[in-house]
Amino acid sequence: MLRKLPVLDSWISTGSVSDFVTTILKLGAARASAYVCFANVHMVVEAQRDAAFRQVLHEAAVVAPDGSPVAAVVHWLNPSSPPQPRVAGMDLLPALLEAAAQNGQSVYFYGTTEDVLQAMVARARRELPTLRIAGTHSPPFRTLTPEEDAAEVAAINATDPDLLFVALGCPRQERWMASHQGRIRACMLGVGQAFPVYAGLEKRLPLWARRLWLEWAYRLWLEPRRLWRRYLVTNTQFVYLLTRRTVAHMVGRPTPRPVA
């Protein structure tokens, strides 16, 4: 399993991108009812504010450093560890699909809209003709009844996927995966915005701009009404919490130990 290091009170998995791919494929092949989170600044701050959500992250098999600031802070707060690359859901989704096709593993896409799912399947079949797509499903944008939820779980398990990609938005998708651990026989991955990007319905910034940590600004430009408060509040809180934790470290307070 990937080693985890602390970023504030969240434990972030570390390793190369290939390490993450290998670990996730193993979880899928074992039909482990496990889940993978992709932590950006918003998720880390949410975990600081909400103890229940912090427990959701703690119980995840893998917590990838999705945001560039999170990846950088992993090394900053743990200087004895090597620099940690960003492991974004938008990048890992196509990498995992390619690896799954090469290894004969099956995938299932759950969430978002039918239009997005159809576009994803079309691209996957065009670029990865050997990929086994076990199924897709776009659930209603509301809380399901216990009967509806049980029916969806049964339908997913009937297709027997190795990897179940989930796009319900943060923190809903993370809570959904945690609540379905032990019920769904697959490795679940909360990849959210990666669905429309992979489908070709939403563009990403060029690599040079992503390396300058500008992806949040691009998303804010796309959805200012929905995201302005998130970025204004959570980014500020992240800097404040990080500064406070850094000062505490400098005055000699003990820090958490790594988790294997």
Contacts in CASP RR format, 6 or more apart in sequence:
PFRMAT RR
TARGET T0000
AUTHOR 0000-0000-0000
METHOD contacts of the structure
MODEL  1
MLRKLPVLDSWISTGSVSDFVTTILKLGAARASAYVCFANVHMVVEAQRD
AAFRQVLHEAAVVAPDGSPVAAVVHWLNPSSPPQPRVAGMDLLPALLEAA
AQNGQSVYFYGTTEDVLQAMVARARRELPTLRIAGTHSPPFRTLTPEEDA
AEVAAINATDPDLLFVALGCPRQERWMASHQGRIRACMLGVGQAFPVYAG
LEKRLPLWARRLWLEWAYRLWLEPRRLWRRYLVTNTQFVYLLTRRTVAHM
VGRPTPRPVA
1 23 0 8 1.000
1 61 0 8 1.000
1 260 0 8 1.000
2 13 0 8 1.000
2 14 0 8 1.000
2 15 0 8 1.000
2 19 0 8 1.000
2 20 0 8 1.000
2 23 0 8 1.000
2 62 0 8 1.000
3 13 0 8 1.000
3 14 0 8 1.000
3 15 0 8 1.000
3 258 0 8 1.000
3 259 0 8 1.000
3 260 0 8 1.000
4 11 0 8 1.000
4 12 0 8 1.000
4 13 0 8 1.000
4 14 0 8 1.000
4 63 0 8 1.000
4 258 0 8 1.000
4 259 0 8 1.000
4 260 0 8 1.000
5 11 0 8 1.000
5 12 0 8 1.000
5 14 0 8 1.000
5 74 0 8 1.000
5 77 0 8 1.000
5 78 0 8 1.000
5 81 0 8 1.000
5 258 0 8 1.000
5 259 0 8 1.000
6 12 0 8 1.000
6 77 0 8 1.000
6 78 0 8 1.000
6 255 0 8 1.000
6 256 0 8 1.000
6 258 0 8 1.000
7 39 0 8 1.000
7 44 0 8 1.000
7 65 0 8 1.000
7 70 0 8 1.000
7 73 0 8 1.000
7 74 0 8 1.000
7 77 0 8 1.000
8 44 0 8 1.000
8 47 0 8 1.000
8 48 0 8 1.000
8 241 0 8 1.000
8 242 0 8 1.000
8 245 0 8 1.000
9 47 0 8 1.000
9 48 0 8 1.000
9 54 0 8 1.000
10 39 0 8 1.000
10 43 0 8 1.000
10 44 0 8 1.000
10 47 0 8 1.000
10 48 0 8 1.000
10 54 0 8 1.000
10 57 0 8 1.000
10 63 0 8 1.000
11 57 0 8 1.000
11 58 0 8 1.000
11 63 0 8 1.000
11 256 0 8 1.000
11 259 0 8 1.000
12 39 0 8 1.000
12 63 0 8 1.000
12 64 0 8 1.000
12 65 0 8 1.000
12 70 0 8 1.000
12 74 0 8 1.000
12 84 0 8 1.000
13 20 0 8 1.000
13 62 0 8 1.000
13 63 0 8 1.000
13 64 0 8 1.000
13 65 0 8 1.000
14 65 0 8 1.000
14 74 0 8 1.000
14 81 0 8 1.000
14 84 0 8 1.000
15 84 0 8 1.000
15 85 0 8 1.000
15 87 0 8 1.000
16 85 0 8 1.000
17 85 0 8 1.000
17 87 0 8 1.000
17 91 0 8 1.000
17 92 0 8 1.000
17 95 0 8 1.000
20 62 0 8 1.000
20 64 0 8 1.000
20 87 0 8 1.000
20 92 0 8 1.000
21 92 0 8 1.000
21 95 0 8 1.000
21 96 0 8 1.000
21 99 0 8 1.000
23 62 0 8 1.000
24 36 0 8 1.000
24 62 0 8 1.000
24 92 0 8 1.000
24 96 0 8 1.000
24 163 0 8 1.000
24 187 0 8 1.000
24 189 0 8 1.000
25 96 0 8 1.000
25 99 0 8 1.000
25 100 0 8 1.000
25 103 0 8 1.000
25 105 0 8 1.000
25 162 0 8 1.000
25 163 0 8 1.000
27 34 0 8 1.000
27 36 0 8 1.000
27 61 0 8 1.000
27 62 0 8 1.000
27 187 0 8 1.000
28 105 0 8 1.000
28 162 0 8 1.000
28 163 0 8 1.000
28 186 0 8 1.000
28 187 0 8 1.000
29 103 0 8 1.000
29 105 0 8 1.000
29 162 0 8 1.000
31 160 0 8 1.000
31 162 0 8 1.000
31 185 0 8 1.000
31 186 0 8 1.000
32 61 0 8 1.000
32 187 0 8 1.000
33 180 0 8 1.000
33 181 0 8 1.000
33 182 0 8 1.000
33 183 0 8 1.000
33 184 0 8 1.000
33 185 0 8 1.000
33 186 0 8 1.000
34 60 0 8 1.000
34 61 0 8 1.000
34 62 0 8 1.000
34 181 0 8 1.000
34 187 0 8 1.000
34 188 0 8 1.000
35 60 0 8 1.000
35 61 0 8 1.000
35 174 0 8 1.000
35 177 0 8 1.000
35 178 0 8 1.000
35 181 0 8 1.000
35 187 0 8 1.000
35 188 0 8 1.000
35 189 0 8 1.000
35 190 0 8 1.000
36 60 0 8 1.000
36 61 0 8 1.000
36 62 0 8 1.000
36 63 0 8 1.000
36 64 0 8 1.000
36 187 0 8 1.000
36 188 0 8 1.000
36 189 0 8 1.000
36 190 0 8 1.000
37 43 0 8 1.000
37 56 0 8 1.000
37 57 0 8 1.000
37 60 0 8 1.000
37 62 0 8 1.000
37 63 0 8 1.000
37 64 0 8 1.000
37 174 0 8 1.000
37 177 0 8 1.000
37 190 0 8 1.000
38 63 0 8 1.000
38 64 0 8 1.000
38 66 0 8 1.000
38 87 0 8 1.000
38 88 0 8 1.000
38 89 0 8 1.000
38 92 0 8 1.000
38 189 0 8 1.000
38 190 0 8 1.000
38 191 0 8 1.000
39 57 0 8 1.000
39 63 0 8 1.000
39 64 0 8 1.000
39 65 0 8 1.000
39 66 0 8 1.000
39 67 0 8 1.000
39 70 0 8 1.000
40 66 0 8 1.000
40 67 0 8 1.000
40 69 0 8 1.000
40 70 0 8 1.000
40 170 0 8 1.000
41 67 0 8 1.000
41 69 0 8 1.000
41 70 0 8 1.000
41 216 0 8 1.000
41 234 0 8 1.000
41 235 0 8 1.000
41 238 0 8 1.000
42 170 0 8 1.000
42 230 0 8 1.000
42 234 0 8 1.000
43 57 0 8 1.000
43 66 0 8 1.000
43 170 0 8 1.000
43 171 0 8 1.000
43 174 0 8 1.000
44 70 0 8 1.000
44 238 0 8 1.000
45 234 0 8 1.000
45 237 0 8 1.000
45 238 0 8 1.000
45 241 0 8 1.000
46 53 0 8 1.000
46 170 0 8 1.000
46 171 0 8 1.000
46 234 0 8 1.000
47 53 0 8 1.000
47 54 0 8 1.000
47 56 0 8 1.000
47 57 0 8 1.000
48 54 0 8 1.000
48 237 0 8 1.000
48 241 0 8 1.000
50 171 0 8 1.000
53 171 0 8 1.000
53 174 0 8 1.000
53 175 0 8 1.000
56 171 0 8 1.000
56 174 0 8 1.000
56 175 0 8 1.000
56 178 0 8 1.000
57 63 0 8 1.000
57 174 0 8 1.000
59 178 0 8 1.000
59 181 0 8 1.000
60 174 0 8 1.000
60 177 0 8 1.000
60 178 0 8 1.000
61 187 0 8 1.000
64 87 0 8 1.000
64 88 0 8 1.000
64 89 0 8 1.000
64 92 0 8 1.000
65 71 0 8 1.000
65 74 0 8 1.000
65 84 0 8 1.000
65 85 0 8 1.000
65 86 0 8 1.000
65 87 0 8 1.000
66 86 0 8 1.000
66 87 0 8 1.000
66 88 0 8 1.000
66 89 0 8 1.000
67 86 0 8 1.000
67 88 0 8 1.000
68 86 0 8 1.000
68 210 0 8 1.000
68 211 0 8 1.000
68 213 0 8 1.000
68 215 0 8 1.000
69 213 0 8 1.000
69 238 0 8 1.000
70 86 0 8 1.000
71 84 0 8 1.000
71 85 0 8 1.000
71 86 0 8 1.000
71 87 0 8 1.000
72 84 0 8 1.000
73 242 0 8 1.000
74 81 0 8 1.000
74 84 0 8 1.000
75 81 0 8 1.000
75 82 0 8 1.000
75 83 0 8 1.000
75 84 0 8 1.000
77 245 0 8 1.000
77 246 0 8 1.000
77 249 0 8 1.000
77 255 0 8 1.000
78 258 0 8 1.000
88 194 0 8 1.000
89 189 0 8 1.000
89 191 0 8 1.000
89 192 0 8 1.000
89 194 0 8 1.000
90 191 0 8 1.000
90 193 0 8 1.000
90 194 0 8 1.000
90 197 0 8 1.000
90 198 0 8 1.000
90 204 0 8 1.000
92 189 0 8 1.000
92 191 0 8 1.000
92 194 0 8 1.000
93 165 0 8 1.000
93 189 0 8 1.000
93 191 0 8 1.000
93 194 0 8 1.000
93 195 0 8 1.000
93 198 0 8 1.000
94 198 0 8 1.000
96 107 0 8 1.000
96 163 0 8 1.000
96 189 0 8 1.000
97 107 0 8 1.000
97 124 0 8 1.000
97 128 0 8 1.000
97 131 0 8 1.000
98 128 0 8 1.000
99 105 0 8 1.000
100 106 0 8 1.000
100 107 0 8 1.000
100 131 0 8 1.000
100 132 0 8 1.000
100 162 0 8 1.000
100 163 0 8 1.000
101 128 0 8 1.000
101 130 0 8 1.000
101 131 0 8 1.000
101 132 0 8 1.000
102 130 0 8 1.000
104 130 0 8 1.000
104 132 0 8 1.000
105 132 0 8 1.000
105 162 0 8 1.000
105 163 0 8 1.000
106 132 0 8 1.000
106 133 0 8 1.000
106 134 0 8 1.000
106 159 0 8 1.000
106 160 0 8 1.000
106 161 0 8 1.000
106 162 0 8 1.000
106 163 0 8 1.000
107 131 0 8 1.000
107 132 0 8 1.000
107 133 0 8 1.000
107 134 0 8 1.000
107 161 0 8 1.000
107 162 0 8 1.000
107 163 0 8 1.000
107 164 0 8 1.000
107 165 0 8 1.000
108 133 0 8 1.000
108 134 0 8 1.000
108 135 0 8 1.000
108 136 0 8 1.000
108 137 0 8 1.000
108 156 0 8 1.000
108 159 0 8 1.000
108 161 0 8 1.000
108 163 0 8 1.000
108 164 0 8 1.000
108 165 0 8 1.000
108 186 0 8 1.000
109 117 0 8 1.000
109 120 0 8 1.000
109 121 0 8 1.000
109 133 0 8 1.000
109 135 0 8 1.000
109 136 0 8 1.000
109 137 0 8 1.000
109 165 0 8 1.000
109 167 0 8 1.000
109 195 0 8 1.000
110 136 0 8 1.000
110 137 0 8 1.000
110 139 0 8 1.000
110 156 0 8 1.000
110 164 0 8 1.000
110 165 0 8 1.000
110 166 0 8 1.000
110 167 0 8 1.000
110 168 0 8 1.000
111 117 0 8 1.000
111 137 0 8 1.000
111 138 0 8 1.000
111 139 0 8 1.000
111 166 0 8 1.000
111 167 0 8 1.000
111 168 0 8 1.000
111 195 0 8 1.000
112 138 0 8 1.000
112 167 0 8 1.000
112 192 0 8 1.000
112 195 0 8 1.000
112 196 0 8 1.000
113 138 0 8 1.000
114 138 0 8 1.000
115 201 0 8 1.000
116 138 0 8 1.000
116 167 0 8 1.000
116 195 0 8 1.000
116 196 0 8 1.000
116 199 0 8 1.000
116 201 0 8 1.000
117 136 0 8 1.000
117 137 0 8 1.000
117 138 0 8 1.000
117 195 0 8 1.000
117 199 0 8 1.000
119 199 0 8 1.000
119 200 0 8 1.000
119 201 0 8 1.000
120 136 0 8 1.000
120 195 0 8 1.000
120 198 0 8 1.000
120 199 0 8 1.000
121 133 0 8 1.000
121 136 0 8 1.000
123 198 0 8 1.000
123 199 0 8 1.000
123 200 0 8 1.000
124 131 0 8 1.000
124 133 0 8 1.000
125 131 0 8 1.000
125 133 0 8 1.000
134 159 0 8 1.000
134 160 0 8 1.000
134 161 0 8 1.000
135 159 0 8 1.000
135 161 0 8 1.000
137 152 0 8 1.000
137 155 0 8 1.000
137 156 0 8 1.000
139 152 0 8 1.000
139 168 0 8 1.000
144 152 0 8 1.000
153 180 0 8 1.000
153 183 0 8 1.000
153 184 0 8 1.000
156 164 0 8 1.000
156 184 0 8 1.000
156 186 0 8 1.000
157 184 0 8 1.000
157 185 0 8 1.000
160 185 0 8 1.000
161 186 0 8 1.000
162 186 0 8 1.000
162 187 0 8 1.000
163 186 0 8 1.000
163 187 0 8 1.000
163 189 0 8 1.000
164 184 0 8 1.000
164 186 0 8 1.000
164 187 0 8 1.000
164 188 0 8 1.000
164 189 0 8 1.000
165 189 0 8 1.000
165 190 0 8 1.000
165 191 0 8 1.000
165 194 0 8 1.000
165 195 0 8 1.000
166 173 0 8 1.000
166 176 0 8 1.000
166 177 0 8 1.000
166 188 0 8 1.000
166 189 0 8 1.000
166 190 0 8 1.000
166 191 0 8 1.000
166 192 0 8 1.000
167 173 0 8 1.000
167 190 0 8 1.000
167 191 0 8 1.000
167 192 0 8 1.000
167 193 0 8 1.000
167 194 0 8 1.000
167 195 0 8 1.000
168 176 0 8 1.000
168 190 0 8 1.000
168 192 0 8 1.000
169 192 0 8 1.000
169 193 0 8 1.000
170 192 0 8 1.000
173 190 0 8 1.000
173 192 0 8 1.000
174 190 0 8 1.000
177 188 0 8 1.000
177 190 0 8 1.000
180 188 0 8 1.000
181 188 0 8 1.000
193 202 0 8 1.000
193 219 0 8 1.000
196 202 0 8 1.000
197 203 0 8 1.000
197 204 0 8 1.000
202 222 0 8 1.000
204 210 0 8 1.000
204 215 0 8 1.000
204 218 0 8 1.000
205 214 0 8 1.000
205 215 0 8 1.000
205 218 0 8 1.000
209 215 0 8 1.000
209 218 0 8 1.000
216 231 0 8 1.000
216 235 0 8 1.000
219 227 0 8 1.000
220 227 0 8 1.000
220 228 0 8 1.000
220 231 0 8 1.000
249 255 0 8 1.000
END
